[in-house]
């Protein structure tokens, strides 16, 4: 993510510009950031997830959305393009807007240039969503998936999955072998647990 404007942009101007822009931009409190192109492993992982989760939720009211949909975080005053988002809220599933407001699950595939932001400020912004139950960070060069879950006490609890583990998403009652997420990704590094 790189800043493309150093002055305040209204949400309305951002949304209007996004409709005609050849590249995607994220919006954070009046600042607009150009989205950089993703590497092949990033794209394969996100595609695998859209397919796997889509199959899992095929007979449910939920939608699995790729990186072309924005998530609107009203309290944080942001629009983000997550790599994968799941919403089960009929206000999203019945809407024709080019953004959703009520994600239950958000997945970001980490890139070296965005990992710190995805783990820090972006995660803090996502925590303002009243519907979000899980925020998942996936490494693209090694089999490592970190899932942050909102506990009953209101705390975000982290669980890390590594090679050989079964990844679980409680918000959508989903389980799969971590290898399925990384299917056809070349050059993965081995990581000791």
ABEGO torsion letter per residue (X at the ends): XBBABABBBBAAAAAAAAAABABBBBBBGGBBBBBBBBBAAAAAAAAAAAAAAAAAAAABABBBBBAABBBBBAAAGBBBBBABBBBABAAAAABABABBABBABBBBBBBAAAAAAAABAAAAAAAABAABABBBBBBAABBBBBBBBBBAAGBBBBBBBBBGBBBBBAAAGBBBBAAAAABGBBGBBBBBX
